[in-house]
C-alpha cells in the first residue's frame, strides 16, 4: 500500500494485490497510511476533489494495473455487477 500526493491526481492510495495494483485518486481525508495492510471493506479515504478535480465536484479516480500495464476498469466493474 502506498499513499501519496500526486500532481494532478491529488491524494492517491495505491493498493497492491499480487501482480495487480488498484489506484484511487482525488481523495479528501485519506484514512490509511503507506505500508498498512488492508482487507476488503476497509475504508481507504473519502471521495474528494484534490488534485486537478473541479473544486465544486467530488469524484473518485479509479485505475487498475496488471504487471504495470493499465487495464480497462469498465470490464472489471461489469464483471463485479456494477453498472
JOZIHU-V649636 format. One line per field, one symbol per residue. ss: DSSP state (H for helix, E for strand, C for the rest). psi: psi as a letter, one per 20 degrees, with the letter a starting at -180 (. if undefined). A space follows every 50 residues. Layout:
# JOZIHU-V649636
ss=???
psi=???
This chain:
# JOZIHU-V649636
ss=CEEEEECCCEEEEEEEECCEEEEEEEEECCCCCCCCCCCCCCCCCECECC CCCCCCCCECEEEEEECCEEECHHHHHHHCCCC
psi=ppprppphibppppppmciqppporkqplpjrqpiqpqrpiqphaqpbkr bkqpiipqrpppqpqoljpprohhgghgijjq.
